[in-house]
Amino acid sequence: MSRFGVDKFIAWVEGADTEATAYAADPAAYVAAWEARAAGSRLPTPDSGTFTDEERSALVAVDHGELYRLGAHPYMLWHFVEAVRVWAGDATWPEMKERFREDVIPHGYPDITT
């Protein structure tokens, strides 16, 4: 797909509690339904409507470190992580923030030139 497609997905999920809840309940089913809707859309998009295998795996696993590595917008990704909280368990907000930081730091700064 593209960075735009992944960012569009995480913005959509983060943008409504009902979407975040549905995604958190079953990430694999949510991602599959997203791709099915995108493939059936008649609207022109800058992407194919489907994710690469890496993107799909990261979205299904709720792997924000990998999404960051793949180029998800850092600001949007953090808000997605806050909304979904699947991986956080009973962590407090400061603990969740630190865990996110630990997961993305190994990937350095995003490459915004490509």
Stockholm file with secondary structure:
# STOCKHOLM 1.0

chainA/1-114         MSRFGVDKFIAWVEGADTEATAYAADPAAYVAAWEARAAGSRLPTPDSGTFTDEERSALVAVDHGELYRLGAHPYMLWHFVEAVRVWAGDATWPEMKERFREDVIPHGYPDITT
#=GR chainA/1-114 SS CCHHHHHHHHHHHHTCHHHHHHHHHCHHHHHHHHHHHHHHCCSCCSSCSSCCHHHHHHHHTTCHHHHHHTTCCHHHHHHHHHHHCTTTTTCCHHHHHHHHHHHHGGGCSCCTTC
#=GC SS_cons         CCHHHHHHHHHHHHTCHHHHHHHHHCHHHHHHHHHHHHHHCCSCCSSCSSCCHHHHHHHHTTCHHHHHHTTCCHHHHHHHHHHHCTTTTTCCHHHHHHHHHHHHGGGCSCCTTC
//
